[in-house]
Each structure stands twice: as C-alpha cells, then as structure tokens.
C-alpha cells in the first residue's frame, strides 16, 4: 500500500475476511547499534497512523518509553552484565550478581514488565523482604540502592518515563552500633595479653597504625624505609563472575582503592622495634606471612581477636574495630581531623568526620566544661 508522508511503513493483511492494517516505525537504536522498531495494528488505518505519529513525536521529543515488553528481571541482568560490570570492581560486580540471582530472579518482581513497575508493587516487594524473608534493614537497603540505580539507568535510556522507586518507604537504619571501638581499658587488656604469635603481631600493629586488614597483609619488607611504612597494596579476595551463578574466588594482591589510600605512615618506636626484630628472622618478602611464607588467611586475625575478647570477658569485635579504635585514640589526643584522614587513608574527610561524630560523645562534654570554666 502506498504510504503517506510521515506514516512510516503500513501494510495490510487479511483477518476474518477484513483488511487489518499493520505498521512499523523506527524509534532508535539499542546498545549494539541495531534499529529499534515499534509495531502497531488495527482494523482502522487512521488508528494505526495516529499511533505511529504519537510514537515518532515521543521519540523526537525524548519522551518515548521502550519498555513495553521488557521484563524487569531481564533488564536488570542486561544492565549489570553489559554496563555495570565495566564500571565497578570484580568484587563489587559480584554483589550485583548475587543481588540479581538471590533477591530479584526468584521473585515475582523479575516477571513484571518494567513499564508496569510502580510504587505499589515495589513497596509490596520490599515489605516481603522485611516482613516475610526477615532480611535486615541494612540488607534490604542494599537491594534498594541497586534497583534504584537500575531504574535510573532505564530512565536515562528512555525505557521508563519515571523512577517509581523514589516513592518507596523503608525503615531508617539504626546507626548507634555503626562504629565499634575498644575502650582504653579494653585496649590495654588486649595489648597485655598478646603473644609472639604472628596473628597477635597483626593485631598489635593495627592498634598503632590503623591499617586496614588487607593493607597489613599486603605489606612487604621493601615497604619499610627507616621508620616509615609505605602503604602501596592490599591483599583482598577477588571474585570473577562469568555468568549468573558461576564465579571464581581467589585472594590476590591488588592496588589500593584510591590515591588517598597510598600513603607513607610514620611508625611509633614500639612498632618499629617489633618489625626490626621480626626482620632478623625473615623468610619471606611479606612482613606478615604463615610458616610457608605465604599470605595469612584473611579470616584468621578476626578469629584471633574474637578469642582474645572471649578469654578476657569483653564484647567481641571484628578486626576493623581495631582500626576505628586507632582513630578514636587520635581524636582523644586532639589530633586534627585532616591529619587523621591522611593517616587512615580516607579519600573523603566526611568519612573521617563520621567516625569522629559517632565516637566522641565525651569530647562534647569536655568542650562544654571548657566553655563553662572560661567565664569563671
């Protein structure tokens, strides 16, 4: 059939003895450069023409939705494997894959067309995770963040007209236990109970340097220059995901996350003496190694400090609490926040301030007392 200007392609086919009008219009390209088309059909030609013109208008004015037949689960999978995987580290991508495989794919949410997602079905989904699955608020929040980012990508790509997750309500995350630290008395108890065990030496250096566990395990003797440690690498798990449900876990030496993490750390004399004594019995290029000269398994230091806590009758905490304890002691000594940021290797001072405001309740009382004494 001859087509009028602006109609695109229109053809007819017989249905029930009547002419049935079909049409097709190009409305863009996909991520691989292939043409995207929308098709329409009606027994009335004018209806088909109107639908085509509306689609062309929406496309030209950047308001066309392409998600008519795209299931949310399929879109999320496409997003993480073809886009997000290029943006984040292998370990972070593994978290996205796990979220898809365990928290999206098994649920009805994955079978809803992305254009049909709304505040109601999303809220019902998150309520199910909280009330039925009994997931923690923190874990549900992590799922929420990933779905929000996916839908924001869909919005940018004109797959949806709006991001419905913005209307979702989740319980507030309680932060009173966000930073767990050892008190001065607890720290003294732990330090006095440490032995010559290599794990105890890892704990010891943590209290006096605030190094992340991966940074401690990544230290080599070449990093010790005079009384300074050069922090240049970390020993971390590495997860490679090839497809949904298939991943390979290994532990490798990696570059530090940010340039701020690379730092030269002055050592206290007691730590320097400990390291120099260890160096006399050097048998590996690693400062902290097992009896075979290989890296220490990452879970062992936390297991060791938990045992020490149990033996001393104090609350168990992870190795990361040692790092926060180091920061707390610095704040108690009135070390400037920017200096603490540099020593800890934080990329943003806000992270350092977050620890400061959380653990320094006593400092507020001390400040008020100083103000009160000023006018006596």
PLY file of the C-alpha trace (Angstrom):
ply
format ascii 1.0
element vertex 376
property float x
property float y
property float z
element edge 375
property int vertex1
property int vertex2
end_header
0.00 0.00 0.00
1.22 3.49 -0.83
2.17 5.35 2.32
1.51 8.99 3.09
4.23 11.35 4.30
5.09 10.73 7.92
3.20 7.45 8.14
6.25 5.21 8.03
5.57 1.71 6.73
1.96 0.46 6.56
0.76 -2.82 5.11
-2.40 -4.87 5.19
-3.19 -8.49 5.89
-6.50 -10.34 5.92
-8.06 -11.23 9.26
-11.52 -12.73 9.44
-12.12 -11.61 5.85
-11.27 -7.98 6.62
-8.30 -5.74 5.93
-6.09 -5.48 9.03
-3.63 -2.58 8.99
-0.11 -3.15 10.34
2.66 -0.60 10.72
6.27 -0.35 11.80
8.29 2.71 12.80
11.94 3.09 13.77
12.28 4.77 17.14
16.01 4.50 17.85
18.88 2.05 18.31
19.83 -0.39 21.03
23.18 -0.58 22.83
24.58 -2.69 19.93
23.52 -0.18 17.28
20.62 -2.28 15.98
17.45 -0.47 14.95
14.59 -0.48 17.43
11.11 -0.63 15.96
7.60 -0.38 17.34
4.75 -2.07 15.51
1.02 -1.32 15.65
-2.10 -2.97 14.31
-5.79 -2.12 13.87
-8.70 -2.68 11.53
-8.78 1.10 11.16
-6.00 2.74 9.19
-6.41 6.09 10.94
-5.81 4.41 14.34
-2.54 2.92 13.10
-1.43 6.25 11.64
-2.21 8.06 14.91
-0.21 5.52 16.96
2.76 5.83 14.60
2.72 9.61 14.71
2.49 9.57 18.51
5.47 7.22 18.74
7.52 9.38 16.36
6.58 12.53 18.30
7.54 10.94 21.64
10.82 9.70 20.19
11.74 13.06 18.69
10.86 14.82 21.95
12.74 12.27 24.09
9.64 11.04 25.93
9.19 7.63 24.31
9.15 4.57 26.54
10.79 1.47 25.09
9.92 -0.91 27.90
6.58 -2.20 26.62
7.67 -5.86 26.60
10.85 -5.85 28.71
10.67 -7.84 31.93
12.40 -6.13 34.84
14.49 -9.21 35.61
15.82 -9.35 32.06
16.56 -5.65 32.05
18.40 -5.82 35.39
20.52 -8.72 34.15
21.34 -6.89 30.91
22.23 -3.77 32.88
24.68 -5.43 35.28
26.42 -7.65 32.72
26.70 -5.19 29.83
27.06 -1.88 31.65
27.72 -2.10 35.41
30.41 -4.75 35.01
32.57 -2.23 33.13
32.15 0.39 35.84
32.86 -1.42 39.11
35.48 -3.78 40.51
35.11 -7.55 40.15
34.21 -7.90 43.84
31.57 -5.18 43.65
30.12 -6.70 40.49
29.78 -9.98 42.38
27.45 -8.20 44.82
25.27 -7.09 41.91
25.16 -10.63 40.51
24.24 -12.05 43.92
21.51 -9.43 44.29
20.07 -10.40 40.90
20.32 -14.16 41.47
19.04 -14.29 45.05
16.96 -11.16 45.59
15.36 -10.43 42.20
15.25 -13.51 39.96
13.29 -15.78 42.40
10.60 -13.14 42.99
7.55 -12.03 41.04
9.22 -8.65 40.63
11.50 -10.08 37.94
8.49 -11.13 35.84
6.82 -7.71 35.84
7.24 -5.65 32.69
9.48 -2.73 33.52
6.86 -0.29 32.23
4.40 -1.72 34.76
6.62 -1.22 37.79
5.06 1.19 40.23
5.28 2.26 43.86
2.66 -0.31 44.87
4.31 -3.47 43.55
7.77 -2.27 44.55
6.66 -1.46 48.09
4.99 -4.86 48.32
8.27 -6.48 47.24
10.37 -4.64 49.83
7.78 -5.30 52.55
8.05 -9.01 51.72
11.83 -8.93 52.11
11.48 -7.25 55.50
8.43 -8.98 56.97
8.48 -12.46 55.41
12.10 -13.07 54.47
13.19 -11.28 57.67
16.12 -9.57 55.96
17.85 -6.88 57.97
17.16 -3.25 57.14
20.76 -2.89 56.02
20.48 -5.77 53.52
17.17 -4.53 52.15
18.67 -1.07 51.77
21.49 -2.55 49.67
18.93 -4.19 47.35
17.01 -0.91 47.21
20.14 1.00 46.14
20.86 -1.41 43.30
17.30 -1.44 41.96
17.15 2.34 42.21
20.34 2.65 40.15
18.99 0.21 37.57
15.73 2.13 37.18
17.63 5.40 36.98
19.60 3.89 34.08
16.30 2.83 32.50
15.05 6.40 32.86
18.13 7.82 31.14
17.69 5.28 28.33
14.01 6.25 27.89
12.90 2.75 28.82
10.66 4.25 31.51
9.21 7.72 31.97
9.85 7.92 35.72
11.64 6.10 38.52
8.88 4.65 40.74
11.28 3.58 43.48
11.56 7.22 44.59
8.18 6.80 46.28
9.24 3.75 48.33
9.41 3.97 52.12
11.92 1.90 54.10
12.62 1.90 57.84
15.52 4.07 58.92
18.82 2.30 59.51
19.93 2.38 63.11
23.48 3.65 63.31
24.23 3.54 67.01
26.44 0.46 66.50
27.97 1.55 63.21
31.42 2.10 64.69
32.52 -0.36 67.35
35.67 0.54 69.23
37.61 -0.72 72.21
37.80 1.49 75.26
41.22 2.45 76.63
40.91 -0.18 79.36
39.88 -2.87 76.88
42.73 -1.95 74.57
45.24 -2.19 77.42
43.87 -5.61 78.37
44.19 -6.87 74.81
47.69 -5.48 74.32
48.88 -7.01 77.58
47.56 -10.43 76.53
49.24 -10.55 73.11
51.95 -13.14 72.48
54.67 -13.68 69.85
52.09 -15.35 67.61
52.06 -13.79 64.11
48.32 -13.09 64.42
48.92 -11.19 67.66
51.55 -9.09 65.91
48.97 -8.22 63.23
46.58 -7.09 65.96
49.36 -5.13 67.65
50.33 -3.18 64.55
46.66 -2.50 63.86
46.23 -0.70 67.18
49.21 1.58 66.45
48.76 2.24 62.72
45.04 1.93 61.95
45.85 -0.03 58.81
43.07 -1.92 57.09
43.49 -5.69 57.37
44.12 -6.05 53.64
46.82 -3.37 53.88
48.56 -5.16 56.76
48.52 -8.50 54.93
49.85 -6.82 51.80
52.92 -5.33 53.48
56.34 -6.35 52.18
59.74 -5.72 53.70
60.55 -3.40 50.81
57.79 -1.11 52.13
59.71 -0.47 55.34
62.02 2.51 54.84
63.62 3.85 58.01
60.77 4.46 60.46
58.16 4.72 57.70
55.82 2.19 56.13
54.84 2.81 52.51
51.27 1.61 52.01
51.04 0.60 48.36
48.90 -2.54 48.05
46.28 -4.70 49.73
45.60 -8.42 49.96
41.96 -8.96 49.11
39.56 -11.56 47.84
38.90 -11.42 44.11
35.62 -12.67 42.66
35.28 -13.21 38.92
31.71 -13.74 37.69
31.41 -15.19 34.19
27.64 -15.67 34.15
24.75 -15.93 36.57
25.64 -18.34 39.35
29.16 -19.02 38.12
32.04 -17.34 39.93
35.66 -17.99 40.83
37.03 -16.88 44.22
40.70 -16.21 44.84
42.87 -14.00 47.04
45.26 -11.64 45.31
47.40 -8.57 45.84
45.60 -5.53 44.48
46.20 -1.85 44.08
44.65 0.32 46.75
41.17 1.68 46.08
42.08 5.36 45.88
45.14 7.57 45.62
44.48 8.76 49.18
44.93 5.18 50.38
48.51 5.30 49.13
50.37 6.90 52.00
53.64 6.97 53.92
52.92 6.11 57.53
55.36 7.13 60.29
55.77 4.37 62.88
55.88 4.60 66.64
59.11 3.31 68.15
57.45 0.24 69.67
56.07 -0.86 66.28
59.39 -0.20 64.55
61.22 -2.27 67.18
58.76 -5.13 66.69
59.24 -5.09 62.91
63.03 -4.92 63.11
63.05 -7.89 65.50
60.84 -9.82 63.06
63.12 -8.94 60.16
66.02 -10.75 61.80
64.12 -13.99 61.18
62.93 -13.02 57.70
62.00 -15.91 55.43
59.52 -14.23 53.11
59.20 -10.97 51.20
55.95 -10.49 53.13
56.17 -8.91 56.58
53.26 -10.98 57.87
53.33 -14.49 56.43
52.45 -18.01 57.51
55.06 -20.70 58.15
55.25 -21.39 54.40
55.98 -17.75 53.63
52.51 -17.28 52.11
49.92 -14.59 52.94
47.89 -15.01 56.13
44.32 -16.19 55.53
42.12 -13.11 55.95
39.68 -14.53 58.49
42.33 -15.60 60.98
43.07 -12.18 62.59
39.39 -11.59 63.37
39.02 -15.11 64.76
42.05 -14.48 66.94
40.82 -11.17 68.33
37.40 -12.69 68.99
39.04 -15.44 71.04
41.07 -12.89 72.98
37.88 -10.95 73.73
36.11 -14.09 74.92
39.04 -15.01 77.15
39.09 -11.50 78.65
35.31 -11.35 79.05
34.78 -8.33 76.79
32.48 -7.80 73.83
33.70 -9.50 70.65
34.51 -7.20 67.75
35.95 -7.61 64.27
39.46 -6.66 63.25
38.07 -3.48 61.70
37.20 -2.32 65.22
40.95 -2.08 65.82
41.18 0.48 63.02
38.33 2.53 64.49
39.95 2.29 67.91
43.14 3.77 66.46
41.12 6.71 65.07
39.37 7.17 68.41
42.65 7.36 70.34
43.89 10.01 67.88
40.75 12.09 68.37
41.13 11.78 72.13
44.58 13.30 71.73
43.03 16.24 69.83
44.78 15.32 66.57
43.21 17.43 63.75
40.63 15.65 61.64
42.54 16.27 58.39
45.63 14.63 59.90
43.58 11.62 60.97
42.15 11.44 57.46
45.64 11.22 55.97
46.80 8.62 58.49
43.74 6.45 57.86
43.90 6.87 54.08
40.31 8.06 53.76
39.53 9.52 50.33
36.90 11.86 51.81
37.16 13.80 55.06
33.44 13.15 55.57
34.26 9.50 56.29
36.70 10.56 59.00
34.23 13.06 60.44
31.57 10.35 60.51
33.76 8.31 62.87
34.60 11.41 64.89
31.00 12.48 65.47
29.99 8.93 66.32
32.58 8.06 68.94
33.39 11.39 70.56
30.48 11.87 72.96
32.92 12.52 75.80
34.58 15.28 73.79
31.31 17.20 73.66
31.05 17.10 77.43
34.69 18.19 77.72
34.05 21.14 75.36
31.11 22.35 77.46
33.20 22.11 80.62
35.95 24.18 78.99
33.39 26.79 77.97
31.98 26.86 81.48
35.47 27.32 83.01
36.21 30.15 80.58
33.86 32.51 82.37
34.54 31.56 85.99
0 1
1 2
2 3
3 4
4 5
5 6
6 7
7 8
8 9
9 10
10 11
11 12
12 13
13 14
14 15
15 16
16 17
17 18
18 19
19 20
20 21
21 22
22 23
23 24
24 25
25 26
26 27
27 28
28 29
29 30
30 31
31 32
32 33
33 34
34 35
35 36
36 37
37 38
38 39
39 40
40 41
41 42
42 43
43 44
44 45
45 46
46 47
47 48
48 49
49 50
50 51
51 52
52 53
53 54
54 55
55 56
56 57
57 58
58 59
59 60
60 61
61 62
62 63
63 64
64 65
65 66
66 67
67 68
68 69
69 70
70 71
71 72
72 73
73 74
74 75
75 76
76 77
77 78
78 79
79 80
80 81
81 82
82 83
83 84
84 85
85 86
86 87
87 88
88 89
89 90
90 91
91 92
92 93
93 94
94 95
95 96
96 97
97 98
98 99
99 100
100 101
101 102
102 103
103 104
104 105
105 106
106 107
107 108
108 109
109 110
110 111
111 112
112 113
113 114
114 115
115 116
116 117
117 118
118 119
119 120
120 121
121 122
122 123
123 124
124 125
125 126
126 127
127 128
128 129
129 130
130 131
131 132
132 133
133 134
134 135
135 136
136 137
137 138
138 139
139 140
140 141
141 142
142 143
143 144
144 145
145 146
146 147
147 148
148 149
149 150
150 151
151 152
152 153
153 154
154 155
155 156
156 157
157 158
158 159
159 160
160 161
161 162
162 163
163 164
164 165
165 166
166 167
167 168
168 169
169 170
170 171
171 172
172 173
173 174
174 175
175 176
176 177
177 178
178 179
179 180
180 181
181 182
182 183
183 184
184 185
185 186
186 187
187 188
188 189
189 190
190 191
191 192
192 193
193 194
194 195
195 196
196 197
197 198
198 199
199 200
200 201
201 202
202 203
203 204
204 205
205 206
206 207
207 208
208 209
209 210
210 211
211 212
212 213
213 214
214 215
215 216
216 217
217 218
218 219
219 220
220 221
221 222
222 223
223 224
224 225
225 226
226 227
227 228
228 229
229 230
230 231
231 232
232 233
233 234
234 235
235 236
236 237
237 238
238 239
239 240
240 241
241 242
242 243
243 244
244 245
245 246
246 247
247 248
248 249
249 250
250 251
251 252
252 253
253 254
254 255
255 256
256 257
257 258
258 259
259 260
260 261
261 262
262 263
263 264
264 265
265 266
266 267
267 268
268 269
269 270
270 271
271 272
272 273
273 274
274 275
275 276
276 277
277 278
278 279
279 280
280 281
281 282
282 283
283 284
284 285
285 286
286 287
287 288
288 289
289 290
290 291
291 292
292 293
293 294
294 295
295 296
296 297
297 298
298 299
299 300
300 301
301 302
302 303
303 304
304 305
305 306
306 307
307 308
308 309
309 310
310 311
311 312
312 313
313 314
314 315
315 316
316 317
317 318
318 319
319 320
320 321
321 322
322 323
323 324
324 325
325 326
326 327
327 328
328 329
329 330
330 331
331 332
332 333
333 334
334 335
335 336
336 337
337 338
338 339
339 340
340 341
341 342
342 343
343 344
344 345
345 346
346 347
347 348
348 349
349 350
350 351
351 352
352 353
353 354
354 355
355 356
356 357
357 358
358 359
359 360
360 361
361 362
362 363
363 364
364 365
365 366
366 367
367 368
368 369
369 370
370 371
371 372
372 373
373 374
374 375
